[in-house]
Amino acid sequence: MSVGHVSVGTALLDGQPLDLGASRIAGFLHEREVTSTMDVAHRLAADGASAGTVVVADVQTAGRGRGGNAWVSEAGDGLWFTLLERNVSATALAVLSLRAGLAIARVVAPWCDDRVGLKWPNDVLVLPSDHADAPTASLRKLAGVLVEARWREGELDWVAIGLGVNLREPARALPGRQAAALRDGAGRAMLLSALVPALRAAAADAQELRAAELREWAARDVMRGRACVAPAMGVVQGIAADGALRIATGAAGTEVVSCRSGSLVLSEEVRAC
């Protein structure tokens, strides 16, 4: 059921006003329940919806993350939404999930008691503030980004940026995953009004990751120095300007390979299974 579809002015979300203009939202659709906000956004885009269209749902029955992973998204547990963008360059698309992760970390950090970290390519994690090298088991997932593009006659037509942020720890957690949540008081309208402009700016940036962004990522990178088995076997060395994951391989770790696809799987995670 659609709660409201607004293109100008002010919308209400959880009874709180959402200034669409100030939030750079060109069209706002609030649904009670959907399979996934990504599915709705793609349908709207195919029908000609403009860049800046945002779809928010209270519940997703088939919320998904990268690689087809499920995302628990029940009513009251978090903010689940998709932002539609057009005119995104191929260079921007290649680093968009990373740039979006940086933007999300900046927005949510004031609402977290612990350190906010990043995992290539699309996870926002929380770990104890005083443990930079915390064991994998103590890393808890706060938010995730999913970027899907659609092409027409060889040209990029639109990009859907899906985001889920936990406002409270889900009662029905997925097996093998620990969840984190923001502090009490973080509302969906407030978060949306901060996140959408940050994500739109990330999508509009046509350059590779800049030196300042690489330094910021390195400061939040909770994977660097950890042994991994995928997308290649070795030790994580951070990321490159083009968004690739750098992994030191070989017995001496002297060769560094760049991985542009796949998911990062740590050796610790495999041993824990």
C-alpha positions as CSV (number, residue, x, y, z in Angstrom):
1,M,0.0,0.0,0.0
2,S,1.3,3.4,-0.9
3,V,1.3,5.9,2.0
4,G,2.1,8.9,-0.2
5,H,3.7,10.0,-3.4
6,V,4.9,13.6,-3.3
7,S,7.0,15.5,-5.9
8,V,7.3,18.9,-4.3
9,G,7.0,20.6,-0.9
10,T,7.0,18.7,2.4
11,A,6.2,15.0,3.1
12,L,5.7,13.3,6.4
13,L,7.6,10.3,7.6
14,D,6.7,8.8,11.0
15,G,4.9,12.0,11.6
16,Q,8.1,14.1,11.1
17,P,8.3,16.7,8.3
18,L,10.6,16.0,5.4
19,D,11.6,19.0,3.4
20,L,12.0,17.5,-0.1
21,G,13.7,20.6,-1.6
22,A,16.2,20.9,1.1
23,S,16.8,17.1,1.0
24,R,17.3,17.2,-2.8
25,I,14.4,14.7,-3.2
26,A,12.7,15.2,-6.6
27,G,10.0,12.6,-6.0
28,F,9.1,10.8,-2.8
29,L,7.2,7.5,-2.6
30,H,6.5,5.9,0.8
31,E,5.2,2.3,0.8
32,R,4.0,0.2,3.7
33,E,5.3,-3.0,2.3
34,V,7.3,-4.0,-0.8
35,T,9.4,-6.9,-2.0
36,S,12.3,-4.5,-2.2
37,T,12.6,-0.7,-2.7
38,M,15.1,-1.5,-5.5
39,D,12.3,-3.3,-7.4
40,V,10.0,-0.3,-7.1
41,A,12.7,2.2,-8.1
42,H,13.6,0.2,-11.2
43,R,9.9,0.2,-12.3
44,L,9.6,3.9,-11.7
45,A,12.8,4.5,-13.6
46,A,11.5,2.5,-16.6
47,D,8.4,4.7,-16.6
48,G,10.5,7.8,-16.7
49,A,10.9,8.8,-13.1
50,S,13.5,11.6,-12.7
51,A,16.8,11.6,-10.9
52,G,16.4,12.3,-7.2
53,T,13.3,10.0,-6.8
54,V,13.3,8.2,-3.5
55,V,11.4,5.1,-2.5
56,V,11.0,4.3,1.2
57,A,9.4,1.2,2.6
58,D,8.3,0.3,6.2
59,V,8.8,-3.4,5.4
60,Q,10.7,-5.3,2.7
61,T,9.6,-8.9,2.3
62,A,12.6,-9.7,0.0
63,G,15.2,-7.0,0.8
64,R,18.5,-7.8,-0.8
65,G,22.1,-7.0,-0.6
66,R,25.1,-7.5,-2.8
67,G,25.4,-11.0,-4.4
68,G,21.8,-11.8,-3.7
69,N,22.2,-11.8,0.1
70,A,19.1,-11.2,2.1
71,W,18.6,-8.2,4.3
72,V,16.2,-8.3,7.3
73,S,14.0,-5.2,7.0
74,E,11.0,-5.2,9.2
75,A,8.8,-2.4,10.4
76,G,10.4,-0.1,12.9
77,D,13.8,-1.7,12.7
78,G,15.4,0.7,10.3
79,L,15.4,3.0,7.3
80,W,15.1,1.1,4.0
81,F,15.2,3.2,0.8
82,T,16.4,3.5,-2.8
83,L,17.6,6.6,-4.5
84,L,17.3,6.8,-8.3
85,E,20.0,8.7,-10.3
86,R,20.6,9.4,-13.9
87,N,23.6,10.9,-15.9
88,V,26.1,9.0,-13.8
89,S,29.5,8.6,-15.4
90,A,31.1,5.1,-15.8
91,T,34.0,6.3,-13.6
92,A,31.6,7.4,-10.9
93,L,29.7,4.1,-11.1
94,A,32.9,2.1,-10.6
95,V,33.5,3.8,-7.2
96,L,30.0,4.6,-6.2
97,S,29.5,2.0,-3.5
98,L,32.7,3.0,-1.9
99,R,32.0,6.7,-2.1
100,A,28.5,6.1,-0.8
101,G,30.0,4.1,2.1
102,L,32.1,7.1,3.1
103,A,29.1,9.4,2.9
104,I,27.0,7.1,5.1
105,A,29.7,6.7,7.7
106,R,30.0,10.5,8.0
107,V,26.2,10.8,8.5
108,V,25.7,8.0,11.0
109,A,28.9,8.4,13.1
110,P,27.4,11.0,15.5
111,W,24.7,8.5,16.3
112,C,27.1,5.6,17.1
113,D,28.8,5.1,20.5
114,D,31.4,2.9,18.9
115,R,33.7,3.4,15.9
116,V,32.2,3.3,12.4
117,G,34.2,1.3,10.0
118,L,34.0,0.2,6.3
119,K,34.4,-3.1,4.6
120,W,35.0,-3.3,0.8
121,P,32.9,-2.8,-1.2
122,N,29.6,-1.9,0.5
123,D,29.3,-2.6,4.2
124,V,29.2,-0.1,7.1
125,L,30.3,-1.8,10.3
126,V,30.6,-0.9,14.0
127,L,33.4,-2.1,16.2
128,P,34.6,-1.2,19.7
129,S,36.2,2.2,19.8
130,D,39.3,1.1,21.6
131,H,40.0,-2.0,19.5
132,A,41.3,-1.0,16.0
133,D,42.3,-4.6,15.3
134,A,39.1,-6.1,16.8
135,P,38.5,-9.8,15.9
136,T,36.0,-10.3,13.1
137,A,33.4,-11.7,15.5
138,S,33.2,-8.2,17.2
139,L,32.4,-6.4,13.9
140,R,28.7,-5.7,13.6
141,K,26.9,-4.6,10.5
142,L,25.1,-1.3,10.7
143,A,24.3,-0.5,7.1
144,G,24.7,-1.8,3.6
145,V,24.7,-0.3,0.1
146,L,23.5,-1.9,-3.1
147,V,24.2,-0.2,-6.4
148,E,22.4,-1.5,-9.5
149,A,22.7,0.0,-13.0
150,R,20.5,-0.3,-16.1
151,W,21.8,0.3,-19.6
152,R,20.0,1.2,-22.9
153,E,21.8,0.7,-26.2
154,G,25.2,0.7,-24.6
155,E,24.6,3.9,-22.5
156,L,24.0,4.1,-18.8
157,D,20.3,4.9,-18.4
158,W,19.8,5.0,-14.6
159,V,21.4,3.9,-11.3
160,A,19.5,2.7,-8.3
161,I,21.3,3.2,-4.9
162,G,19.7,1.0,-2.2
163,L,20.5,1.5,1.4
164,G,19.5,-0.1,4.7
165,V,20.4,1.4,8.1
166,N,19.5,-0.3,11.4
167,L,17.7,1.9,13.8
168,R,17.4,-0.9,16.3
169,E,18.9,-4.4,16.3
170,P,16.6,-6.7,14.3
171,A,14.9,-9.3,16.4
172,R,15.2,-11.8,13.5
173,A,18.9,-11.6,12.7
174,L,20.4,-13.6,9.8
175,P,22.6,-16.6,10.6
176,G,26.2,-15.8,11.1
177,R,25.8,-12.0,11.1
178,Q,25.8,-9.7,14.1
179,A,23.9,-6.4,13.7
180,A,24.5,-3.0,15.1
181,A,22.0,-0.1,15.5
182,L,22.1,3.6,15.9
183,R,21.4,5.2,19.3
184,D,17.8,6.0,20.3
185,G,16.6,9.3,18.8
186,A,17.7,8.7,15.3
187,G,14.6,9.1,13.2
188,R,14.0,8.1,9.6
189,A,13.1,11.6,8.4
190,M,16.2,13.1,9.9
191,L,18.5,10.4,8.5
192,L,16.9,10.6,5.0
193,S,17.3,14.3,4.9
194,A,21.0,13.9,5.6
195,L,21.7,10.8,3.6
196,V,20.0,11.7,0.3
197,P,22.1,14.9,-0.4
198,A,25.3,13.0,0.5
199,L,24.5,10.1,-1.8
200,R,23.5,12.5,-4.7
201,A,26.8,14.3,-4.3
202,A,28.6,11.0,-4.4
203,A,26.8,9.9,-7.6
204,A,27.5,13.3,-9.3
205,D,31.3,13.1,-8.7
206,A,32.7,11.9,-12.0
207,Q,36.3,11.4,-10.7
208,E,38.0,8.4,-9.2
209,L,38.5,8.4,-5.5
210,R,40.6,11.4,-4.5
211,A,43.6,11.3,-2.2
212,A,41.6,12.7,0.7
213,E,38.9,10.1,0.2
214,L,41.5,7.3,0.1
215,R,42.9,8.6,3.4
216,E,39.4,8.7,4.9
217,W,38.7,5.2,3.7
218,A,42.0,4.0,5.2
219,A,41.1,5.5,8.5
220,R,37.8,3.6,8.6
221,D,39.0,0.4,6.8
222,V,38.6,-2.4,9.3
223,M,39.8,-5.1,6.8
224,R,43.3,-3.9,6.1
225,G,45.9,-6.3,7.3
226,R,43.5,-9.2,7.6
227,A,44.0,-12.5,5.8
228,C,41.3,-13.3,3.2
229,V,40.4,-16.2,0.9
230,A,38.2,-14.2,-1.6
231,P,38.2,-12.5,-4.0
232,A,41.8,-13.7,-3.9
233,M,43.8,-15.4,-1.2
234,G,46.2,-13.1,0.7
235,V,46.3,-10.1,3.0
236,V,44.1,-7.1,2.5
237,Q,46.1,-4.0,1.6
238,G,43.3,-1.4,1.2
239,I,41.8,0.1,-1.9
240,A,42.9,1.9,-5.1
241,A,41.6,5.1,-6.6
242,D,39.6,3.1,-9.1
243,G,37.8,1.3,-6.3
244,A,39.7,-2.0,-6.6
245,L,40.5,-4.0,-3.5
246,R,44.3,-4.5,-3.2
247,I,45.4,-7.9,-1.9
248,A,49.0,-9.0,-1.2
249,T,49.4,-12.6,-2.4
250,G,52.1,-15.2,-2.6
251,A,54.1,-16.8,0.2
252,A,56.0,-13.6,0.9
253,G,53.1,-11.3,0.2
254,T,55.2,-9.4,-2.3
255,E,52.7,-9.4,-5.2
256,V,49.7,-7.1,-4.9
257,V,46.7,-7.8,-7.1
258,S,43.7,-5.6,-7.8
259,C,40.2,-7.1,-7.5
260,R,37.4,-5.1,-9.0
261,S,34.6,-7.6,-8.4
262,G,33.5,-10.3,-5.9
263,S,33.0,-10.2,-2.2
264,L,35.6,-10.0,0.5
265,V,35.7,-13.1,2.6
266,L,38.2,-13.3,5.5
267,S,40.0,-16.4,6.6
268,E,38.6,-16.0,10.1
269,E,35.0,-16.1,8.7
270,V,35.7,-19.4,6.9
271,R,37.2,-21.0,10.0
272,A,34.2,-19.9,12.0
273,C,31.8,-21.7,9.8
